[in-house]
Amino acid sequence: MSPEKMLAHILSFPTVVGQPNGDLIAALKAYLEEHGAACTVIPGPEGDRSNLFATLGPKDVPGYIFSGHVDVVPAGEPEWLGDPFTLRREGERLIGRGACDMKGFVAAVLAAVPELAKLDLKRPVHFAISYDEEAGCRGVPHMIARLPELCATPLGCIVGEPSNMTPVLRHKGKVTMKVTARGVPGHSSRTDLGQNAIHMLVPALAAAAQAAEDLKSDAQDAHFAPPYSTMQVGTVGGGQAVNIIPDRAEALIEARAIPGVDPIDLFAPLQAAAPDLGFEAISSYPALATEESHPLAALLEGLTGKAPLAAVSYGTEAGLFQAAGVPSIVCGPGDISRAHKPEEYITVGELDAAYHLALDLGHRLAL
């Protein structure tokens, strides 16, 4: 199956983040097993979503992981010119939800499986296919936790987020925190008899705004733009009507931290300012920090012909793999600027480049 046909197949499964993905995982497992791969389905605690880990070659020696997610953001925008879950080709553009972020990469490396299976691999190629990355890498930790039983510690992990096939060495870590206030409802004419949950949020929101300013002069890393950790309040909600004292309110607050800073620690001023509120980290992943001198950087430069890029602004599961002891790098087809937009696309050339990356790595592992 060509990379384009594989992309059309994978894209036809509307695996929107937070929704079941069993049909797609079953189809990919059957395809991989047909070509001799050892497959393990790793369900998540949600009960209707799973990861898939597959191996070609010997499992008991260190090899390399191709890692990608198959969940996509919703496709409800009216600007789509066709069904977003039916691949549409216009010239060199292959259009559809997830074509770029990041079913294109998954399709490209899986299209290489029949050829990889013919090689006498001295080291294995692994495929780590995860769910709910778009919700903050919720699926992949369950797979990473089982890596010791699935394979020898890998030499490296290639996360195929769209990077124009340029190896990427670093990204920030992230935590999304849900901050919840519970008040006492009542009629707005008797505020003395109730407790306003929205008002209760104010100290935490003010602390978040102050933290955002303070971080500008805190620890710096020139690899990033901006070169410091950041915080922002993303959403605030609560209340039913203007004449009802709101009994519940919540905010989603995001922190992104440079390597060496734990993003969860950035919430300490908020918790100190509002100790009576509920704080729940609903998604998180650590920063990625791979040095230019690491062998994985040299390997990807050799495979792509492109010098590694110091850092990107978006985040990936690469930080989670690195934290688990697997050297990691980001390198995938497409441009992140096309992600999460109507008429999302990847080009035929970009798809083929990722396909040949997988084949070239396989040939190296067969030497």
C-alpha distance (Angstrom), angle and dihedral (degrees) to the residues before:
residue distance angle dihedral
M1 . . .
S2 3.81 . .
P3 3.81 120.1 .
E4 3.81 89.5 -108.6
K5 3.80 93.6 51.6
M6 3.79 90.5 45.5
L7 3.80 89.9 51.9
A8 3.81 91.1 49.9
H9 3.80 89.2 51.6
I10 3.82 96.3 47.9
L11 3.78 93.8 41.5
S12 3.81 91.3 54.2
F13 3.81 89.3 70.5
P14 3.85 105.4 82.6
T15 3.80 95.0 -142.9
V16 3.79 97.5 169.6
V17 3.80 114.9 -177.9
G18 3.78 112.1 -86.9
Q19 3.80 93.2 22.3
P20 3.83 132.0 102.2
N21 3.80 117.3 -78.9
G22 3.80 101.5 -179.9
D23 3.80 97.1 117.6
L24 3.79 93.2 54.2
I25 3.80 94.2 44.1
A26 3.80 90.2 50.4
A27 3.81 91.6 49.9
L28 3.81 93.0 49.2
K29 3.80 92.1 46.3
A30 3.81 91.1 52.4
Y31 3.81 91.3 49.0
L32 3.80 93.6 48.9
E33 3.80 93.9 45.9
E34 3.79 89.6 49.6
H35 3.81 86.4 63.9
G36 3.78 95.7 45.6
A37 3.78 101.6 -95.5
A38 3.78 119.8 149.4
C39 3.82 105.8 -126.0
T40 3.79 134.5 -165.2
V41 3.80 123.1 -174.4
I42 3.80 110.8 -149.5
P43 3.81 112.1 -163.9
G44 3.76 120.9 -151.9
P45 3.80 124.6 -132.3
E46 3.81 90.4 -101.0
G47 3.81 88.4 76.2
D48 3.81 97.2 -139.0
R49 3.81 101.6 63.9
S50 3.79 131.7 64.7
N51 3.77 144.2 -177.8
L52 3.80 122.0 -135.0
F53 3.81 124.7 -145.1
A54 3.79 118.4 -172.2
T55 3.80 134.8 175.9
L56 3.79 135.2 -158.8
G57 3.79 113.5 -168.6
P58 3.82 132.1 12.3
K59 3.81 113.3 -15.1
D60 3.80 94.8 -161.0
V61 3.81 97.8 66.4
P62 3.82 126.6 64.0
G63 3.80 116.7 -92.4
Y64 3.78 140.2 150.8
I65 3.80 134.8 -74.2
F66 3.78 127.2 -141.4
S67 3.81 103.6 -156.4
G68 3.79 126.5 -167.1
H69 3.77 141.1 147.6
V70 3.80 125.7 -127.2
D71 3.80 98.9 -161.1
V72 3.79 116.7 101.8
V73 3.79 135.3 -165.3
P74 3.83 117.2 -101.3
A75 3.79 118.2 -79.3
G76 3.79 102.9 -148.5
E77 3.80 97.8 125.2
P78 3.82 113.7 125.0
E79 3.81 91.8 -138.2
W80 3.81 93.8 78.8
L81 3.80 109.4 114.5
G82 3.80 93.6 -157.1
D83 3.78 143.0 6.3
P84 3.84 103.5 -47.9
F85 3.81 90.5 -147.5
T86 3.80 95.0 54.4
L87 3.79 112.3 76.0
R88 3.80 110.7 -121.2
R89 3.79 124.0 -167.1
E90 3.77 122.3 -149.9
G91 3.78 110.3 173.9
E92 3.78 106.1 -55.5
R93 3.79 93.6 -16.9
L94 3.81 120.5 101.9
I95 3.80 105.3 -161.5
G96 3.79 129.6 -160.8
R97 3.79 143.6 99.9
G98 3.78 107.4 -67.2
A99 3.80 95.1 12.2
C100 3.80 88.9 122.3
D101 3.81 102.5 19.0
M102 2.93 93.2 69.3
K103 3.77 127.5 -61.9
G104 3.80 87.5 90.8
F105 3.79 91.7 69.4
V106 3.80 93.0 43.3
A107 3.82 90.4 49.9
A108 3.80 93.0 48.2
V109 3.80 96.8 51.7
L110 3.81 93.0 41.7
A111 3.80 90.6 50.4
A112 3.81 86.2 59.5
V113 3.82 92.4 57.0
P114 3.83 97.5 92.9
E115 3.81 91.0 54.4
L116 3.80 93.6 41.3
A117 3.80 89.4 51.7
K118 3.81 90.1 59.3
L119 3.80 92.5 57.9
D120 3.78 125.1 93.0
L121 3.78 93.0 -122.9
K122 3.79 113.3 -158.9
R123 3.79 89.1 -173.4
P124 3.79 124.9 31.2
V125 3.77 132.7 -108.2
H126 3.80 112.9 -142.7
F127 3.79 128.1 -163.1
A128 3.82 116.2 -152.2
I129 3.81 109.5 -170.2
S130 3.78 114.1 -177.6
Y131 3.80 141.2 -176.1
D132 3.82 135.6 -133.8
E133 3.79 96.6 18.5
E134 3.79 86.8 143.0
A135 3.81 89.0 62.8
G136 3.79 92.3 56.6
C137 3.82 105.1 -68.6
R138 3.79 93.3 -63.4
G139 3.78 97.8 156.4
V140 3.78 106.2 44.2
P141 3.85 97.9 64.2
H142 3.82 89.3 67.6
M143 3.81 88.8 55.7
I144 3.79 95.1 44.1
A145 3.80 90.0 52.1
R146 3.80 88.9 61.6
L147 3.81 98.1 45.1
P148 3.84 94.0 104.0
E149 3.81 90.4 62.9
L150 3.81 94.4 40.3
C151 3.79 101.6 52.6
A152 3.77 147.8 -17.9
T153 3.80 112.1 -77.0
P154 3.81 103.4 -73.5
L155 3.78 123.2 -120.3
G156 3.77 89.8 -134.6
C157 3.77 148.9 -19.4
I158 3.81 124.5 -130.8
V159 3.80 111.2 -157.2
G160 3.78 108.4 -160.0
E161 3.79 102.3 -148.9
P162 3.81 111.0 146.5
S163 3.81 108.0 -79.6
N164 3.83 101.5 144.3
M165 3.81 86.2 -99.6
T166 3.79 89.1 -67.4
P167 3.82 114.6 135.1
V168 3.82 111.4 -116.7
L169 3.78 121.1 -154.6
R170 3.80 105.0 -171.7
H171 3.78 145.7 26.5
K172 3.79 134.8 165.1
G173 3.78 125.4 -97.1
K174 3.78 120.9 -118.5
V175 3.80 143.0 -154.8
T176 3.78 125.7 -174.7
M177 3.80 109.9 -157.3
K178 3.80 125.4 -163.4
V179 3.79 110.1 -150.2
T180 3.80 114.3 -164.0
A181 3.79 132.0 -169.0
R182 3.80 124.3 -168.5
G183 3.79 117.3 -161.0
V184 3.80 137.8 169.6
P185 3.83 117.4 -92.3
G186 3.76 126.0 -136.0
H187 3.80 146.0 127.3
S188 3.76 113.5 -49.8
S189 3.81 90.6 -129.0
R190 3.82 88.7 68.4
T191 3.76 104.3 45.6
D192 3.80 87.1 154.7
L193 3.80 89.1 70.5
G194 3.81 97.1 50.7
Q195 3.78 140.9 46.4
N196 3.79 119.5 -125.2
A197 3.81 110.4 -133.9
I198 3.80 92.9 -164.1
H199 3.80 90.6 55.2
M200 3.81 88.0 50.2
L201 3.81 89.7 59.7
V202 3.80 93.5 56.0
P203 3.84 98.0 86.1
A204 3.82 90.7 52.6
L205 3.80 92.2 46.7
A206 3.79 91.5 48.6
A207 3.79 90.4 48.4
A208 3.81 90.3 50.7
A209 3.79 91.1 52.0
Q210 3.80 90.8 49.0
A211 3.81 92.0 46.5
A212 3.80 89.4 52.6
E213 3.80 89.1 57.0
D214 3.81 95.1 42.1
L215 3.80 92.4 52.1
K216 3.80 90.6 62.1
S217 3.80 89.0 71.8
D218 3.81 96.7 35.0
A219 3.82 128.4 87.1
Q220 3.81 113.4 -18.6
D221 3.80 134.9 -155.7
A222 3.78 114.1 -173.3
H223 3.81 92.1 -156.0
F224 3.82 89.7 76.8
A225 3.78 138.6 65.5
P226 2.95 107.6 -113.8
P227 3.82 92.7 25.4
Y228 3.81 94.3 -144.4
S229 3.79 138.3 63.5
T230 3.80 115.6 -87.6
M231 3.78 141.0 -152.2
Q232 3.77 132.3 -168.3
V233 3.79 139.4 169.0
G234 3.79 105.2 -121.4
T235 3.80 104.4 -179.2
V236 3.79 137.6 6.4
G237 3.79 123.8 -170.1
G238 3.78 140.3 167.5
G239 3.76 146.7 111.4
Q240 3.81 133.7 64.3
A241 3.80 105.3 -135.8
V242 3.78 138.2 -7.0
N243 3.81 92.4 -106.2
I244 3.82 95.5 51.4
I245 3.78 122.3 80.7
P246 3.84 103.0 -123.5
D247 3.78 112.8 -118.6
R248 3.80 96.3 -169.7
A249 3.78 136.0 33.7
E250 3.75 134.7 163.0
A251 3.77 141.3 -176.3
L252 3.79 133.0 -161.2
I253 3.78 111.3 -140.5
E254 3.78 124.4 -174.6
A255 3.79 129.1 -155.4
R256 3.80 123.5 -171.1
A257 3.79 115.5 -167.8
I258 3.78 133.6 -162.4
P259 3.83 116.8 -124.1
G260 3.77 111.0 -73.5
V261 3.81 93.4 34.4
D262 3.80 120.0 92.6
P263 3.81 105.7 -137.3
I264 3.81 91.3 -146.6
D265 3.81 89.3 63.1
L266 3.80 90.6 61.2
F267 3.81 89.4 71.2
A268 3.81 94.1 62.6
P269 3.84 94.0 96.3
L270 3.81 90.2 51.8
Q271 3.78 93.2 50.6
A272 3.79 90.4 47.4
A273 3.82 91.2 50.6
A274 3.81 94.4 47.6
P275 3.82 109.4 24.3
D276 3.81 93.4 161.6
L277 3.81 94.6 61.5
G278 3.78 126.5 91.3
F279 3.80 116.1 -109.1
E280 3.82 118.2 -166.6
A281 3.80 124.8 171.3
I282 3.80 102.4 -142.0
S283 3.81 97.2 179.9
S284 3.78 136.5 7.3
Y285 3.77 145.3 160.7
P286 3.80 131.8 177.7
A287 3.77 127.2 -114.6
L288 3.80 122.1 -90.8
A289 3.80 117.4 -127.6
T290 3.80 116.7 172.6
E291 3.78 117.7 167.2
E292 3.80 122.2 -126.3
S293 3.81 88.6 -122.2
H294 3.83 94.8 57.6
P295 3.84 115.1 116.7
L296 3.80 89.9 -126.7
A297 3.81 89.5 61.8
A298 3.79 90.7 51.8
L299 3.80 91.4 47.2
L300 3.81 93.5 53.1
E301 3.78 92.3 44.5
G302 3.79 88.1 54.3
L303 3.80 93.1 47.1
T304 3.80 96.0 46.2
G305 3.79 102.8 29.0
K306 3.82 88.3 -131.4
A307 3.78 128.4 115.6
P308 3.80 112.2 -120.1
L309 3.79 119.1 -96.1
A310 3.80 114.2 -126.5
A311 3.82 98.1 -133.7
V312 3.80 148.2 -20.8
S313 3.79 131.7 -150.1
Y314 3.82 98.8 -126.7
G315 3.79 125.4 75.4
T316 3.80 135.0 -127.4
E317 3.80 143.2 177.4
A318 3.82 88.5 -91.6
G319 3.80 90.2 94.7
L320 3.80 90.1 55.5
F321 3.80 92.8 51.7
Q322 3.80 90.7 47.0
A323 3.80 91.1 49.8
A324 3.83 87.7 53.7
G325 3.79 91.0 56.0
V326 3.82 99.3 -95.3
P327 3.83 114.0 124.2
S328 3.79 106.7 -125.9
I329 3.77 142.6 -166.7
V330 3.80 135.5 175.3
C331 3.80 118.4 -124.0
G332 3.78 126.8 147.3
P333 3.79 145.0 135.6
G334 3.78 125.5 -87.2
D335 3.78 134.1 31.0
I336 3.80 123.3 -77.6
S337 3.82 89.3 -138.3
R338 3.83 88.7 73.4
A339 3.81 94.5 53.1
H340 3.81 123.0 106.3
K341 3.80 92.2 15.4
P342 3.81 133.9 109.9
E343 3.81 113.9 -95.8
E344 3.81 89.5 27.0
Y345 3.79 109.0 -177.7
I346 3.77 148.5 174.7
T347 3.79 124.1 -157.3
V348 3.77 125.7 -118.5
G349 3.80 89.4 -119.9
E350 3.80 92.6 52.9
L351 3.78 91.3 49.6
D352 3.80 91.8 49.4
A353 3.81 91.4 49.1
A354 3.80 90.8 57.7
Y355 3.81 90.4 46.1
H356 3.80 90.9 54.0
L357 3.80 91.1 45.8
A358 3.80 88.7 59.9
L359 3.80 92.3 46.6
D360 3.80 93.5 46.8
L361 3.79 91.9 50.5
G362 3.79 89.5 49.3
H363 3.79 92.0 52.4
R364 3.80 90.2 51.4
L365 3.79 90.3 51.7
A366 3.80 90.7 51.6
L367 3.80 94.4 58.3
